[in-house]
Amino acid sequence: MSKSKKLKKVIISVSGGVVQNVITNSEDVQVILFDWDNIGEGDGAEYNFGSIVSDEELKEKLEEYEKEVEEEHEKNKNPQ
């Protein structure tokens, strides 16, 4: 891949089996989620929602999520 080509990125945050947030750094992305639990209940399959942010904002959000994952892993290793 050439250095001038920017990768399109999508972060999908899920909690409790529910999509909480979808963030991308490109307008040229369509997110389609198939939630088979909801489809079985008769709901639709396509979800188009979220935020378009700058590369820097996307990087910051990714770092925030990674930190949360680390904290959750630590909490699970050392239950009180």
PyMOL commands that set and color helices and strands:
alter all, ss='L'
color gray80, all
select helices_A, chain A and resi 36-40+55-77
alter helices_A, ss='H'
color red, helices_A
select strands_A, chain A and resi 10-15+18-24+51-52
alter strands_A, ss='S'
color yellow, strands_A
deselect
rebuild
show_as cartoon
